[in-house]
Amino acid sequence: MNNNSFGLNGTLHKFSFSPFLNLKYVDLAMNSLFGTLPSHIAFLSKLIYLDLSTDQFSGEIPPEIGLLTNLQVMHLVENQLNSSILQEIGCLRSLKELALYSNHLHGSVPTSFGNLINLEFIYLSNNKLSGPIPREIGNLKSLVNLSFSSNYLSGSIPSSFGGLRNLTFLLLYENQLSDLIPKELGSLISLTDLELSQNQLLGSIPSKFGLLTNLEHLDLSDNSLTGEIPHSICNQHSLRVGPTEE
């Protein structure tokens, strides 16, 4: 079912999903759909791809969505969802892409996300999420892109992130993260973009960052870091340091 940018208007509450039990793809992005997400979408047990982005959905993500165990892609970006992120999303073991950015989601990042072992892309930026980043995120060994930027996340960057050897983008800027930058981030050998600016990070830049030979962009600005820039970083000629140019 692909009705992307089709000019649809209204809610999904009276829409019957029962005639479409074999449906695998639902793309209703960029319409004018509103109201809450219907819990009976869970009837689509064979669903692989769900995109309800850039609509006007509000309220919570229904817990029944955790029953869609074949789901590989879930995009709910640029809506007005204003609940916490439910632990039930951690039941979606087949999920490869989770995009919830640019909503009004609040509360903490669920520890159950550590169960999403097939996840490659997770985008939670531009919400109102708070509390610590779960160390369980370090279980996601297939992760390629992680963006938790522009939230209110606090506490330390988990040292467990050092095991994410496939990670290319790590975007944690504009939060309230504190404590030292974990030296374990120097083990992220695939990393090309590391942005930790606009936090409350302390201490020195880990010398192990010199091992990030694929790094192209590093932004640690607007923190409380001290000490010298390690010489090993200065020797990386392809590295661009500082904010991204608009």
N, C-alpha and C positions, 0 to 999 in steps of 0.2 A: 504494500500500500504506500504509494508515493504521491502525496499531495503537497509537496513542498512549494511554498509561495503560491498557493492556489486561491488565496483570498477567502479562506474559510473563516467563519465567524460564529461564535457560540461556545457552548460547553460540550463536554464528552459524557455527561452523566446519563443521558438518555440513549446514548449510542450503544447498541447491542454488539458485543464482541463475539457472542456465541456462534454466529454463522461463520466465523473466521478462525476456528480453532487451530487450523494448520498454518496460519499466517506466520511468516518468519521475519518480515521487514515492515516496520511502521515508520514513516517519515512524514510528519505533519509540521515541520519547522517553518518559520517565517510566515505564519498566518496571524489571525486575530482571535485565537482560541483563548478562553479565560475560564475562571472558576478553579476548583481544586482538581488534582489528578484523580481519576476514578479508580477505586480499589479493584473493580472488576476487570481491569486490564490484566490482572493475574490469570484470567482464563486463557490467555494466549501463551500456553505453556511451551510452545515450540519457538517462541520469539527469540531471534538472534540479534536484531538491530532495532533500537528505539531512539528516535530523535524527535523531541518536542521542544526544540530550542526556538528562541526569539518569538515567543508567543506572550501571553499575559497570564499564565497560570500562577496561582497563589496558594497559600496554605502549606500543607506538609506533603512530603513524599510518602505515599501510603506504605505501611509496613508490608502489605501483600506483595509489593514488588520484589520482595526477597524470595518469592516462589518461582520467579522466572529464571530457573537455574541454567537454562541454555543461553541466556543473554550474554553477548560478547561486547556490544557497544551500547552505552547509555549516555545520551547527550540531552541535558535539560538546561542548557545555558541560557542566559539573558531572559529570565522570567522574573517573577516576583515571589518566588518560594521563600517562605519566612518562618520555617520551623527548624528544629535541630535535624542533623543527619542521623538517620536511624541505624542501629546496629545491624538490622536485617539485611542491609546492603552487603554486609560481609558474607552472606550466604551465596552470593552470585559468583561461584568459583570459576565459571567460564569467562568472566568479564576480562576484556583486554583494554577497553577504553572507558573511562569514567570522567565525564565533563559536567561540572555543576557550577561553573564560574558565573559571576555577575548575577547573583541573586541576593537575597537577604537572609541567608542561612546563618544560624547562630548555634551556640553550644560548642562542644568539643568534636574533634575528629575521632570517629569511633575506633576503638582498639581492634574491632572485628575486621577492619580493613587489612589487617595482617594475614587474613585467610585468603585474600585475593591473589593467589600465587601466580596467576597467568596475566596479571595486570601489567600493561606496558605504558599506558598514559593515564595520568591522574591530574585533573585541573580543578582546583577548589578556590582559585583566586577571586578577589573582589567580592567577599562576603563579610560576615561579622563573626567568624569563628574565633574561639578563644580557648585558653587552656594549653596544655603541653602538646607537642607533636608526639604521637605514640611511638615508642621504640619498635613496636611490631611492624611498622612500615619497612623496617630493615629486612623483613622476611621476603619482600617482593623482588626477587632476584631478576625478574624479567623486565623490571621497570626501566623505561627509556627517558621519559619526561615527567618531572614532578614540579607542579606549580601550586604553592600555598600562599602566594604573595597577596599583599593588601588585605590582611585580616588583623586580628588582635591576638595572635598566638604568642604564648609566653614560655618561659623556661628555657632549657638547653636544646640545642640541636642534637638529636640522638646520635651517639657514637655508632649505633648499629647501621647508620647510613653508609658506613665504610664498606659494607658488603654488597652495595648496589653497583656492581662492576659494569653493568650495561648502561648506566645512567649517563645521558648526554646533557640534559638541562636540569639544573637544580635552582629553582627560583623561590626564595623565601623572603624577599625584600618587603619592606613596609609592614613589619609586625612589631612585637614587643619582646623578641627573643633576647636572652641575656646569657651570661656566663661565657666561657671560653669557646672559641671555634675548635671543634674536635679535630685532632690531628688525623683521625681516621678518614677524613674527607680527602686526604692526600692519596688514598688508595683508589679513588674513582678514576681509573685510567682512561675511561671513554669520555670523560666530561669535557664539553666544549664551552659551556656557559654556566657560570656560577655567580649568582647575584644574591648577596646577603645584606644589602644596604638598608639604611633607615630602620635599624634595630638598636639594641642596647648591648651589643657584644663587647666583651672585655678582653684584655690580655694582648698577646702578640699574634701575628700572622704565622701559622704553622710552617716550619721550614719544609715540611713534606709537600707543600703546594708546588714545589719545584719539580715534583715527579709527574705533575699533570701536564704531560707534553702535548696533549691534544687541546688544551684549554685555549680558547680564542677570546673570551670575554670574562673579565673578573671585576666585580663591583662590590667593594666592602665599605663604601663611603657612608658617612653619617652614622657612625658607631662610636664607641669609646675605646678603640684599639690603641695600643702603645707599642713602643719599640720600633725597630728598623724593619724595612721591607727586606725579606730574605734575598740574598744575591742570586739564589737559584731561580727565583721568579724573574728577576731582571734580565736573565739570560735568554728568556723565551721571546724571540723576536716577533712571533706572530700574535702575541698576546696584546689585547686592548684592555686597558685598565680604566675603570671609571664608569659613570652612567652612560646608558645607551643614548645615542644622539636621536633626537626627535626628527 
